[in-house]
Amino acid sequence: MSRTELLSPEGLRIDGRRPAELRKITSTTCVLSQADGSAYLEHGNTKVLAAVYGPREARHRALVLHDRAILNVELNVAPFSTGERRRRSKNDKRLLEMASFVKQTFEPVVIATLYPRSQIDIYLQVIQHDGGTLQACINATTMALIDAGIAMTDYVCACTAGWVEREAAIDLNYIEESSDTSEVTIAMLPKSSKITLTQMESRLHVDKLEEVFRLAGEGCKQMYEVMDKTIRDRAEDLARKMAV
């Protein structure tokens, strides 16, 4: 396979996956003892750590809402997370944009009215970046919020899909994202199939959009199974420890 060939004649991608195949996913919760909730997630070589603090008293009284909690999202990328070693400031435009996407995704899902006059802080650290960073951040945030006991209407599961050369594919890696591939990231509520976020990085022909969306939706459902198993395994483990 040549360096620039993203899809082989046999239909395999550059990392050996089929177009509708997710990368290997590893996830766990309760990884930070100081946080109210935390999660660690690996999408292939993309690795994200999420921490949730709250509900707690808001730091800025001017921002307090008397009938609901406010969400605060902060995202950082480790300087060693990519091949290009550079330190990104907290005011980096791309990081602020991704943090805003995460906030917009969860504001309709978190039942904030249960926590009036308070603040829920979500901190995300990208340890390694190999494509699909936004989907990994959203999925890690879902598990961290559940670990913190924050009430939500449903899981939020995210997946990226794009048009790789001649067909649609899900869970794009860094090489695929860097090759002018049209891609879409969606966040879905698996029980109702409602979409809470749609984010498109580049232009995509309308004839290809339906297939890309369909694959992304299937990827979200696969992610839900992985995340739900992680949460249930953790709950069973806690129940066993309490029974002893």
Steps between C-alpha positions, in 0.01 A plus 500: 500500500645839403535778755220703343259213436231521771295208370652184355351308203375246756301772679732528802600833649854612570492345851344173379139571605185463295315827424228431761742378768589698813850510637574307819329676792619487860310682772485521877354729766601625844862558405553825698440485875471879544228547237128440560498295179764402248557281197781389271431407140709371212377508140785312337800724571290801598500524880285736707460555874183667633436635850176643644480720809163595642230592531673762714471866583555721198825694502352809335175614659413710198462180296278318752160383376241474776309211338775281354869412499743641250743281306863595461724306259877536472710302252877467487730312266830362628804639310615142432161382369595543132814480290516879500622598846351835593326629806144624444369778720158487664392773257589294193212550255470132408492386865237760590291388203513133601418586862200696373384199296517279810307755705230537233470121482432449871295807592174347367578160658611582854196559723642827630178603676579246774805707599391866523756775573794268442769420248617175338859510374621261230873479432632311199862408436602359162800281575550368148343616174451259210173623351145510637590725792157665527315167507739367764452812715121472484499128581745545788288787637189281498668236714653757737161667556340164574787418736435831679132413541382794288142444380461477121211410274710244310852403404669720240698295248708661226660367183677650201439382145635621168541427133830317456590491130207302355279408798380606845700399807470555876742590778762672285862494611748786472629404155147481360403833659814666361434384143227752411233247597151643542388409851204543733486450877160433655396453862191286554267400782481123440155437652318759291752530212486878540803696380645752746798608289591502133839639412645498149864577430482541123264490205319177421284436193133461583489161322754362749358665812229243573740204493754682718229590754369144501844358573565761770170403666598133496835595652321687782296189578816289512657756734193484725548124547866549599429790737198333659703186569773708664247677726318179593824313573608785728163498680517124553855532633389766751203286605731203567736715710209640706364152561825379652 
